Each structure stands twice: as C-alpha cells, then as structure tokens.
Amino acid sequence: MNECRAAVVVSHNEPLEIQKVPIPDLEPGALLVRIEASTICGTDVHRWHGPLGGGDSLPIITGHEPCGTIEEINGERTDILGKPVKPGDRIVWSYVACGHCYYCTVALQPCICPGRASWGHNRSDKYPYLLGSVSEYMYVPPPCEIIKVPEDVTSASAAASACAYRTVMHGYDRLGPSRATRPW
C-alpha cells in the first residue's frame, strides 16, 4: 500500500475532493495509524473558509481530532505511561510542543508554543502528506504523546477528547471555579 484516500480542501468554500494521497515512508519513531473516527473542529471550518495565516495554503487535509489503530511503527514507541505500543493498539495522540518555552512551562499553554507541530493545516502534496485526520490513514511523527484508548471507550468519544475536551477544560481553567447560584 503506497497511497490512501483523503478528503482534501482544494478551494476555499468549495466541496472537498476525495483524492489519493501518498503514504510516506516512516521516519524512526513515526507511526502510521488507520483512522477510525475523527471529529471536526471549528478551526477546520475556519480553514475551509480561508487561510488562517502562518503559512496555511492549499491543498490540505483537515482534521486534528483523531482516534485510530496503529498500522505500522518504525522502531519502538511508548505511550504516556511508558508502556510499549504495537500495531493493533487503538490510540489518540497530542500535538508536539517543545516543552521548554514560556508557553509550555509557565503559561501551561503548549497549544500556543511557537515550536509546536500540529495537523489539519499542512499541505497534502508535500511530505509527510498525511497530517490531517479526514483520511483513511494518518502519519504520526515522533515525539507525539500517545494515549492508548481503553476498550470500553468508543473511537468517536476518544476522538472528541483529542481537542474538544481539552478546549472545554481550558475554558474552565480560564473562567475559574464554577459555583452554584441560587434562584431565590
């Protein structure tokens, strides 16, 4: 297998095209994951409407809220608990942040780390091609943190936790503790 299907944004505000996209060779520590579920975020919708800056350019495969099963691993990888992962394991994964800058260590906002890598906005015609989850497979570069999905959690629920849950929890962190109000 050297290519797979993906829904590709080729023009803003136009229907996505189903295209065949190359499956890249895996660098050491990289994974190829078969996507089982991917939710769509507001950011994906904004990207479809037009570029968000920072080098956004078409064609792209949107999607950054995936859950999938490891198909291939180049070398060995572990989950966030240090346990080995293997083909057949169902996982979710995070963006890659530097872990050393102000946003990672002081502000505790690795999602705005200037050195972070993310998906859903990378060109699908340039290596590593499959960095969006609205596709059959997705390339997961090292050193993404991997979380094994428990058997009793659906892939759809796990995918939603990949971004939407973090966004909600970040909102609660910013708003502060909630308190009950009395209607009387």
N, C-alpha and C positions, 0 to 999 in steps of 0.2 A: 504494500500500500504506500503510494507516494503522494497522494492528494486526497482531499476530503471536500465535502460541501459546506458552504458557509453562506449566511445571509449578509450581503455586502452593501454598504451605503456607497453608491457611486455618484449620486447627485443629491444635494440637499433638498428636502421637502418632496422627494420622489420615492416611489416604492423601492424597497430593497431588491437586489438581484441575487438569486441563488447562483453561486459561482463555485467552480472547483479551485481550491487553494492548495498550494504545495504544503506538504507536511515536512517541516525542517528536520535536518539531522540534529540530534540532541547533543548539546554540549555536556561536559561532565557535570553530573548532579541534576540535570534537567529531566523533566517528566513529559510524557505525552499522556493526556487524560481524555477519555471518552466522556463527553458532556452528557449528563442525564437530565439536568434541569438548569435553567438559567433565568433569573428574573430580570426585568428591565427597569432601570433606574431613571429618575428624572434627568440625570446627566446624559443618559443615552438619547433621550428625546431631544434635549437641547443640542446635542451633537448632530442629530439628524436634521434639525432646523438650520444649522450653520456652524462654522468652526468656532470653537471656544478659545482660540488663541493658543499660544505656546507650541506652535508647530502643527496644530491639527490640520490635516489635509487628507483628501480622499484618494483612493478608496480605503474604507475602514470596515472592520467587523466590530460592531458594538458589543457591549456586554461585559460586565465586570462582577457579576454575582453568580458564579457557577458552583455546581456540585457535580462531581464526576468520578469515574473509576479509572484508576491508573492502568494504562495500557502498556507503557514502556518506561523504563528508568535507565539512564546512562550512569551506572555506578550505584552507589548506595545513598539512601536518604533516610532521614528520621522525621517523626512528627514532633510537635512542640513539647512532647513529654520525653523525647529522646528514644522512642521506640521505633525500630525499623519499619518502613513501609515497603510494600511489594505490589507487583501487578495484581489487580483484582481488588485492592483496597479502595473503598469509597472515601473521598476526601473533599474538603473545601480548603482554600488557601488564601493568604493575605497578600497585600501589596508588599513590595520590598522597600523598606526605608533604611536610611544609613545607620540609625541607632545612636548617633553621636552628636548631632547638631542641636541647636536650641529647641527646635520644634519637637524633636524626638525625646530629649532628656528633661527639659524644663517645662515647656508648654504642654507636653504629653499629647501632641497633635502630629503623630507621624504621617497622617494623611496630607499634611502640607509641607512635609520635608522637601527641600529643594532637590535632594538627591534621590528621591524615590522613583521607583519604576511602577507603572500601573498598566492597565489594559483597557480595551474598549475604545481606544483612540489611535492606535498605531496602524500604520499603513499595512494593508494586507498583500501588497505587491512587493514588499521588502522583507528580508529575513528579520525575525523568525516567523513572519506571515500570520501565524495563528495566535494572536494576543487579544482576541475577543471571544466571548463565550457563546455568541449566537452562531454556533458552528457545531459540526459533529465532534471535533477534537479541539483541544487547546494545548498550547505549549506552555509549560510552567517552568520558568527559569529558576536556577538557584539564586539566592538563598531564601525563597519564599517560605514562610512558616506554613506547615501543613497540619491540618487537623483531621484525624480520622473521624468519620461520621458513624455514630452508633447505629446498630441495625434497626432500632425502633424509631429512628428519626427518618422521615421521608426525604428524598432528594430535594423536593420542592421547598420544604421547610429549611433544610440546610442551606440551599442557595439563597433564600431570603435572608438568612442570618449573615451572609457574606458581606453585605453592605447595609441593607435596610435596618437590620437590628442595631448595627454599630451606629448608624445615623441617629436612630431614636435614643440610644443610650447617651450619645454625645449631647443631644438636646437636653436630656435630663441633667447631665453634668453641668451644662451651661446655665440652666434655669435654677438649679439648686433643688433642695429637698421639696417634695410636694407635701402639702398639708391639707387636712380635711377642712372644709368650710361648712359652717352650719347654716342651713336655710332659714333658721329662726332668729 
